Amino acid sequence: MDNRQGEIAKMKVAAMVLISLVSLTTVAVATAEQLSEYDNLARIFTEGKLNGNIRSLLFSRAFDGATEDRSTLAIGGNLRLETAPLYGISGGAGFKTGAGGNLNNEEVYRGVLALGDSPFDADNYAALDEYYLRYNNLDTNLILGAQQLETPWLKAHDIRLTPKKYRGFAIINSSIEKVEFHGYYIDKWLNWTSEDWESITSGITGNLDENEGALVGGVVWQLSDMFKIQGWDYYFNEVLNTFYVQAGYDQKIGEEYSLSASLKYFNQTDVGEALAGNIDTFSAGGNIGLAAYGAKLSAYYGLNGDDVLRVPFGGDWIVSMQVNNHERAEEDVWALQLKYNFERLGVKGLSTDVFYGRFNTPDGSANRSPDLDEIDFNLQYDLGGWFKGCSVRLRYAFINQDEDIAGGEDYSDGRIYLQYKF
């Protein structure tokens, strides 16, 4: 009996030990899983991406006639954080700000700082300009929220203190080799200095009470190392439809030479209620370039249809200069550009270019406006070493307009950029 009781006691002790081991193992596994979850949660921030830019700009424009000169000094920029992906999901947020003022009591240079009660009042601005969720898996990138876009006719257009941003849904798929499919629904946009989101259609119509959205679809096909084609359609509900195609060619010839060319066609027509009025126009043209020994010479030609192009969100114009873009009704343009990179002379990061364009509209036409020519000078230096990410850019343009037509006035435009990107 004593032996039996002893065996039973041993069995009880063994059972208790086994239960204890199972309990400890369960706790250890749970703790490990919790620690793993904590590690994952911490990792999405510690391995996230922080980037941005800080800029200081001095923009000025001096007119030869009665128009008020403009001159604005500003500092500001963007900051963006995107978490590391967890199960393919990441999130991001961005902030923009700009501050400064006018020089010599002149008008605000448009787009550098916000306008106050008058053209002479410069207002600082600050806003949350990005907030989005991203899912990236199976060669597909899905983005929901306020984000930066880079498509031919909806883009950051980053030529001021802070870029333009857009709110909506984006899907980009690259399942087919060398082909990208793009789809977007955009309902709001944020201009360079805006603090409040506005409907995407109001950017075209100017009416803030109109809240229509835009659908965008695009295909980009890299046929080979030399050839690339793309086609896009932008449907702004009740306003207009924009169709765009572009074909590019770029080939290296030997060790020192390369030849490039681009053809573009753009078409706009009103749709639905035609909230921006009757629109039926096009733009067509292209460029060809030859590069050798650090230099590149490019020639451009383009012509437009009967209406002005509606492109307030930045675009892939046939000719886009420091001040003027090829977008007026019945306008034809030709231009020459010469670029040079001084790296071949041992000055890494230094580049320059000279750009000349002649813009004409027909005499006797209802769309007649001042013919003009513009010449741009650009000098840029990208620093390296300890100052990697820093750059200095100097730009100056002279614009001569036909003063025999209303609105024709000569002026000059100067811009200084100091920038740090990280």
N, C-alpha and C positions, 0 to 999 in steps of 0.2 A: 504493500500500500504506500509505504514511504517512497519506494522507488517510482511508483506510478505518479504520486504527487510531485516528486522531483522532476519527472519528465514533463508533466504538465506545466510546471513552473518554468522549465527551460523553454518550452514551446511558447509560453506567454512572453518571455523575455525576447526570444528570437522574433516573434511577431511584432513586438514593440520596436525592436531595433529596425526591422524591415520597414515598418510604417514610418519610423523616424527618417530612415534613409530616403524613402520615396518622397516624404514631405520636403526634406532638405533639397533633394534633386529638383522637385517641382518649383520650389522657391528660387533655386539657383537658375533654372531655365527661365522662369518668369523675370528674374532680375536681369539676366543676360539680354532677354528680349527687350526689356524696358531700356536698358543701357544702350542697346542697338538703336532703338527708336530715338532715344535722346541724342545719340551720336548722329543719326540721320538728320534730325531737326537742327542740330548745331551745324552740321556740314552744309546745309543748304544756304546758310549765311556766311560761314567761314570760307567756303569755296565759291561764293557768289562773285559776280563781276561788278566792280565799281568803276565807272568811267565818266568823263565829262570834259568840258573845256571852259577856260576862262579867257575872256577877250576884253581888250580895250580898243575902242574905235574912235577915230576922229574923221568925220565925214563933213565935207563942205562943198557948196555949189555957189558959184558967182555968175550972175547974169549981166549981160552988157546993156540991157534995157531997163524997163521999169519994174520988172519982177523982183520981189524981195530975195536977197541972198539967204542961204541956209548954211548953218554950221552947228554941229552938235558933237560933244565929247561924251563918251559913255563907257562904262565898264559893267561887266556882268557875264552871264554864261549859263551853262547847263550842268546838272549833276544827275546821274542815273545809276540805280542799283538794280541788278537782276539776280535773283537767287540761283543757286545751282539746282539742276533738275532732280526731282524725287519722283520715281516712277514715270519719268517723262514730263512731269509738270513743273513749271517754274513760274515765278511772278516777278513783276518789275514795277518800279515807280521812278518818276523823274520830276525834277524841279527846275524852273527857270527864273532868272531875275535880271533886271537891268536898272542902272542908276546913272545919273549924270545931268548935264545941262547944256544950254546954248552958249556960244561965244559971241561977244560983241553985240549982244541984244538982237541977234538975227533969228530968223524963223527956225523951227525944228526941222531937221533933215528927216524926211518921211521914212518911217520904218525902223529908225534907230532907237528912239524912245517914244512912249505914248504921247499923243497930243492932249493938251489940257483944254482950257476954255477958249483959247485962241491959238493960232499957228505959232505964236511966240512962247507958248507955255509948254515946257517939256515935263512930262510926268514919269516918275519911276514906276516900275511894274514888277510883280512877282506872282507866280502861279504854279500849281501842280499841273504839269503838262503831259505826264505819262502815268498811267496806272493800268496794268494789264495782266492777264494770265496767258501762259503759253503752254501748249502741249506739242511735243516734238517726238514723233515715232513713225516707223514705217515710211520713211522718206517724205513725211508730211509735217508741215509746220502750221499749227493753228494758233491764232492770237485773237483774244477778245479784250477790248477795252481801248484806252487812249494810247496811241503809239505813233512812232515815226514811220512814214512810208517813203519808199523810193521807187516810184513808177514814173514813166515818161511825163505824165501830165497831172499827177498828184504826188508831190514830193516835198522834202524839207525846204528846198529852195534856200539853202543856208548861206545867204549873202549879207546878213545883218548880224545883230548881236546874238540872237537866238533863232532857231529854225521854226518852221510851221509844223504843227502836229494835227493828227486826225483821230477820230473816235469811231469805232465800229468793230467789224469782224474781218479777219484775213485768213486765207488758206493758201498755202504754197506747197505744191507737190512736185517732186523730182523722181518719181518712180521709173520713168523712162529715161534711159541714158541720154545726156546732153539736151534734155528738154525740161523746161520748167512751166508748170501751169499755175496761174495766179487767179484768185477770185477774192473780191472784197465787197462788203457792204459798209458804206460810210454815211453816218448821219450828222456828225458835227466836225468842226475844225476850229483851230486856234491859230490866229495870225501871229506874226512876229512879236508884236508887243501887247497882244490882247491878254486879258485876265479871265474873260468869260468866253465859254464855248458858244459858237453860233452854228446854225444849220449850214450844211455844206452848200445848199442852193442859194442861201443868202449871200454867199461870197460872189455869186454871179449876178444875182438880181439886185442886191443892195437892200432888199426888204427883209428886216430881221423877223418879221411875223410869219414868214414862209418857212415851213419845217419839213420840206421834202428831203429824201435821201438820195444816195447815188449808188448804183451797181457798177462794178468794174470787173472785166475779165481780160486776161492776157495770156499769151503763149510766147515763150522765148526759146528759140531753137539754135543751138550752137552746131551747125552742120559739120564743121571741121575746124581746124586751127585757124583757117583763113576766113571762113564765112559764118555770119550770124544773121538771123532774121528774127523779127518780133512783130506781133500784131496785138493791138489793144482796142477795147471798146469801153467807153465811159458813158453810162446812161444816167443823166441827172433828171430825176422824175419831174415831169411837167415843165421842164426848162429846155434842155437840149441833149443831143447825142453827139459824142465825139468819137471818131474812128481814126486810128493811127497805125501806120505800118512803117517799118524801117528795115533796111538791109545794109549790112556793113561788111567790108572786106579789109583785111590787114595781112600783108605778106612780107616776110623778111627776104631780101634779095642779097645773097652773099653775107659778108661779115658786117658791112657798114651801112647798107641801104635797106629801106623798107618803104613799101607803097601802101597807102590806105585810101578808102573811099567810103562814102555813105550816101544813100538815097532815102528820102523821107517823103511821106504823103500824109496829110492831115485833113480831115473833113468834119465840119460841124453843121448840124441842122437842128431846128427847133422841134420839140415834141410836145404832145399833150396840150396843155393850156398856154404854152409858149410864154412863160412868166417873164422872160427876159426879152420878149419881142420876137419878131420874125428874124430867123437866122438861116442863112444858106451860104456857106463859104468853104474855102479850102486853102491849103498851103502846100506847095510842092517845091522840091529842090534837093540840094545836097552839097557835098564837098569832096575834094580830092586832095591828098597830101603826099609829099615826098620827104622822107627823113634821111639824114646822113651826117655823120661826124658830129653828133650832138645838136644839130639844127633840124628844124622841121618847117617846111613851107606848105601852107594850105590855102586853097582857093574855094570860095563859096558862091553859090547863086541860088536865089529862090524867088517865088512870086506867090501872091495871095489872091483870093477871090474877092467878091463884091462886098463882104462884110468884115469888120474888125474881128480878130480872133478873141474869144472869151477864155482867157487863161489866167485867172487870178491866183492859182495854186502853184505856179512855177511850171516850166515845161521844157520840152526838147525842141526849141525853136531851130529853124534852119540856120539863122544867125542870131547869136546872143552876145551882145557887147556889154561894156561896163554900164552904160546907161540905156541904150536903145535895143529893143528886140524886134525881130521881123514879125509884126503882128497887125499893122494898119491895113485898112481896106484897100484893095487894088494896088498894094505896094509891091515893088520888085526891089531886090537888093543884090549887090555883089560885094564881096569882101576878100581881103588878103590878110593872112596872119603869118608872122615869122616868129618862131620860138627858138630859144637856145638854152642848153643846159651846160653850165660851166664846169661840170665834173670832169670833162675831158681835159680841162686846163688845170686840174688839181684843186678846184674849189668846190668841194662836195656840198650839195644843198642849195647852191645859188643858181637861179634860173631867171630868165627874162623873156618878154615877148612884146611885139608891136602888132597892133590889130587895126586895120583900116576898113571901114565899111561905107558904102554909098546907098542911101535909102531914097526911093523915088515913088511918087504917086502921079497918075496921069493928069496933065493939064486939061481943063474943061470938063472934068468929071465931077459929079456930085460928091465924090469921096476925096476930092483934092485936099491935100494938106501940105504943109511946108516940106519940100525936099530938104534932105540934110545929109551931111557926111560927118562921121565920127572917127577920131583916131585915138587909140588907147595905148598907154605905156604902162607896163607892169614889171615890177622887180620883186622877187621873193627869195628869202633866205631861210631855210630850215636848219636849225641848229642841231648839233649832235652831242655825243659824250654826256657830260653832266647836265646839259641843257636839252636833252632829247625830248621832243614834244613841243619845244618852243619854236615859234616862227615869227618873222617880220615880213610884212607885205606892204609895198608902196604902189599905189595906182593913181594915174592921172589921165583924164580924158578931155579932149576939146571937141565941142559940138558946134558946127556951123549950119544954121538953118536959113532957108529962103525967107528973107524978111519982107518980101513983097506980098506975102500971104498972111492972113490973121493967125496969130500964134507963133509966127516965126521969130526967133530970137536966139542970138548966139550966147553960149555959156560954157563954163569949164567946170569939171567935177573932180575933186581930189579925195582920196581915201587912204587912211593909214590903219593897218591891222596889226595889233600885237596879240599873240595867241599862245596859250599853253594847253595842249591836249594830253589827257592821261587816261 
